Structures are given as C-alpha cells and as structure tokens.
C-alpha cells in the first residue's frame, strides 16, 4: 500500500519503521525481542533487495522462495521417514527422538508434515504467479491472507498429530490387526 501511495521509497521507509516500532514495543513490554529483531532483519533485507532492484515486487522474493525451500525440505523429511513436524514438536517438548520408532506417531506427524508441505507449496505457487504477473497489490494481499490463517491450519495439523499419536494401544498390547 505504501508503494501505491508514496512510491517505493515511502514503502521501504514505512516497512522498516513499522518493523522497528514493533521491536520497540516488545522491548517496552519486556517481552522477548528476538522475533522482532529477526523481523527487522528480514524486513531490512527485503527492503534492501527492493531498493537495489528498484522494484516493489522484489520485496516479496525472499518469502516466495523460502516457501518453496520449506515445501521441498518438509516433503523430503516425510520421504526420509523423519517428518519435520514431529522433529520440531518433540524437540520443543523435550521428549527426544524415540517417537521415530513409533509407527503411529511417524504416520500422524507425517500427515501433519504433508499438510505443512501443501501450505508452503500453495503459498509459493500463488505468490510466484502473482509475482510473475507483476500484481504487486494482489501479492501483498495474498501474502497476508496466506500468512497467519494458513499457519493456523498448520498448527492445528501438528496439534492433531500430537494428540492422535498418543492414542491407541499401550506398548505390548495387541491390536485387532496383530491378532
């Protein structure tokens, strides 16, 4: 929006100023500033690319291509039978990597990882299409609409996997298929 109102320079200044303001607000609230610092760094790099190329649409390049990279990495993790959703979940909960030996957990987190793969791939496909079509306004809208709402779907998939992987027979119990 800043680009359409005041040109590329105004848009870059607005983006960087907003990122710095968010970081400052987190500092004042005595919250963790690491996410905000990462945000300022990311905005600064994206703004720098846009400034260097002279094109507002290039602000979105890092996000577009990082979505493709994430889609590929998440898909490969499923193929390697090490679904990243499970790796991240169990790393965050401090439960180690023993879950990889649990077929049900691997399957549930494999499904969650596939959901995340589809999300990243969809973001890439839509945003790359809009980038190629030089639809900067639509690109910004797509980035917002495909950001947190789709992230929420991914988080729900991981939460489902965590819950579903705990259900089922205890170790040593026979299931109907084993009988």
URTA-V115824 format. One record per pair of residues at least 24 apart in sequence whose ideal C-beta (glycine too) atoms are under 7 Angstrom apart, sorted by the first residue. I is the first residue (numbers start at 1). GAP is how many residues later the second one is. If there is no record, write none. Layout:
{{I	GAP} {I	GAP}}
This chain:
{{3	53} {3	133} {4	133} {8	42} {8	46} {8	48} {11	45} {12	35} {12	38} {12	39} {15	28} {15	32} {16	27} {16	28} {16	31} {19	24} {56	80} {57	74} {57	77} {57	79} {57	82} {60	67} {60	71} {60	79} {60	83} {63	80} {64	60} {64	63} {64	64} {64	67} {67	53} {67	56} {67	57} {68	56} {70	50} {71	46} {71	49} {71	50} {71	53} {74	39} {74	42} {74	43} {74	46} {75	42} {77	36} {78	32} {78	35} {78	36} {81	25} {83	26} {83	27} {83	30} {84	29} {85	24} {85	27} {85	28} {85	31} {85	73} {85	76} {89	69} {89	73} {102	63} {104	61} {104	64} {105	60} {108	53} {108	56} {108	57} {109	52} {109	56} {111	50} {112	45} {112	46} {112	48} {112	49} {115	38} {115	39} {115	42} {116	38} {116	41} {119	31} {119	34} {119	35} {123	27}}
